Amino acid sequence: MDDVLAEVKRSLEIESDEKLDSQLKDIINRISKQLCVRLGFLTKVPDDLNYIVVECAIKRFNRKGNEGMASYAQEGETISYGNLLDEFTDDIVAYKENEKLKSVPRRGVMTVI
């Protein structure tokens, strides 16, 4: 989680701040749990999918103050919020299919000499 936290902080240009670190860790933890559920109740997010946690954490952090809103409009600017993980559905499905292929027993031919 420390690598993910560091990447999120670099992306958001946040210096060391214990209060923000605590908030970011909570956000990262919740997103990781949601992603694990979508992946079939895994106990840990695979390293190959950490980028999803990073991207969602950045989006979630930028949404602070607008929690629960479907959209936000001010002075002609409108922002629509969807489910954070919906954007990555194709990535999640591709990962699950790849993992399924890895676990399928393969039949081969064995020659004994």
C-alpha positions as CSV (number, residue, x, y, z in Angstrom):
1,M,0.0,0.0,0.0
2,D,2.9,2.3,0.6
3,D,3.9,2.3,-3.1
4,V,0.3,3.1,-4.1
5,L,0.1,5.9,-1.5
6,A,3.4,7.4,-2.7
7,E,2.2,7.3,-6.3
8,V,-1.1,9.0,-5.4
9,K,0.7,11.7,-3.5
10,R,3.1,12.4,-6.3
11,S,0.2,12.6,-8.8
12,L,-1.7,15.0,-6.6
13,E,1.5,16.9,-5.7
14,I,0.9,16.5,-2.0
15,E,3.8,16.9,0.4
16,S,4.0,14.9,3.6
17,D,1.0,15.5,5.7
18,E,-0.2,13.0,8.3
19,K,-3.8,14.0,8.2
20,L,-3.9,13.7,4.4
21,D,-1.9,10.5,4.5
22,S,-4.5,9.0,6.8
23,Q,-7.4,10.1,4.5
24,L,-5.6,8.8,1.4
25,K,-4.9,5.4,3.1
26,D,-8.6,5.1,4.0
27,I,-9.5,5.9,0.4
28,I,-7.0,3.4,-1.0
29,N,-8.1,0.8,1.5
30,R,-11.8,1.1,0.5
31,I,-11.1,1.1,-3.2
32,S,-8.8,-2.0,-2.8
33,K,-11.6,-3.8,-1.0
34,Q,-14.1,-2.9,-3.7
35,L,-11.7,-4.1,-6.4
36,C,-11.0,-7.3,-4.6
37,V,-14.8,-8.0,-4.5
38,R,-15.1,-7.4,-8.2
39,L,-12.1,-9.8,-8.8
40,G,-13.9,-12.6,-7.1
41,F,-13.2,-11.9,-3.4
42,L,-9.5,-11.9,-3.5
43,T,-7.6,-11.0,-0.3
44,K,-5.2,-8.6,-2.0
45,V,-5.2,-6.5,-5.2
46,P,-2.8,-8.1,-7.7
47,D,0.2,-5.9,-8.5
48,D,-0.8,-5.8,-12.1
49,L,-4.0,-3.9,-11.2
50,N,-2.5,-1.4,-8.7
51,Y,-2.9,1.3,-11.4
52,I,-6.7,1.0,-11.0
53,V,-6.4,1.7,-7.3
54,V,-4.1,4.7,-8.0
55,E,-6.5,6.2,-10.6
56,C,-9.6,5.7,-8.5
57,A,-7.9,7.1,-5.4
58,I,-7.0,10.3,-7.3
59,K,-10.6,10.6,-8.6
60,R,-12.1,9.9,-5.1
61,F,-9.7,12.5,-3.5
62,N,-10.7,15.1,-6.0
63,R,-14.4,14.4,-5.3
64,K,-14.0,15.4,-1.6
65,G,-16.9,17.6,-0.6
66,N,-19.1,16.2,-3.3
67,E,-19.6,12.7,-1.8
68,G,-22.9,11.1,-2.8
69,M,-23.6,13.5,-5.7
70,A,-24.3,12.2,-9.2
71,S,-23.2,15.5,-10.7
72,Y,-22.1,18.9,-9.8
73,A,-22.7,22.2,-11.7
74,Q,-21.3,25.7,-11.1
75,E,-21.1,28.7,-13.4
76,G,-21.7,26.7,-16.6
77,E,-19.3,23.9,-15.6
78,T,-20.9,20.5,-15.0
79,I,-19.1,17.5,-13.6
80,S,-20.7,14.0,-13.6
81,Y,-19.6,11.3,-11.2
82,G,-20.0,7.6,-11.9
83,N,-18.9,4.6,-10.0
84,L,-15.2,4.8,-9.6
85,L,-14.5,1.3,-10.8
86,D,-16.9,1.3,-13.8
87,E,-14.3,2.9,-16.1
88,F,-12.1,-0.1,-15.5
89,T,-14.7,-2.9,-16.1
90,D,-12.9,-4.0,-19.3
91,D,-9.6,-4.2,-17.5
92,I,-11.1,-6.2,-14.7
93,V,-12.8,-8.7,-17.1
94,A,-9.6,-9.1,-19.1
95,Y,-7.6,-9.8,-15.9
96,K,-10.2,-12.4,-14.8
97,E,-10.2,-14.1,-18.2
98,N,-6.4,-14.2,-18.2
99,E,-6.4,-15.8,-14.7
100,K,-9.0,-18.3,-15.8
101,L,-6.8,-19.4,-18.7
102,K,-3.8,-19.8,-16.4
103,S,-5.8,-22.1,-14.2
104,V,-7.3,-24.4,-16.8
105,P,-5.5,-27.8,-16.8
106,R,-3.8,-28.4,-20.1
107,R,-3.7,-31.8,-21.7
108,G,-0.4,-32.8,-23.3
109,V,1.4,-35.8,-24.6
110,M,4.1,-37.5,-22.6
111,T,6.5,-39.8,-24.3
112,V,8.3,-42.4,-22.1
113,I,11.5,-43.7,-23.4
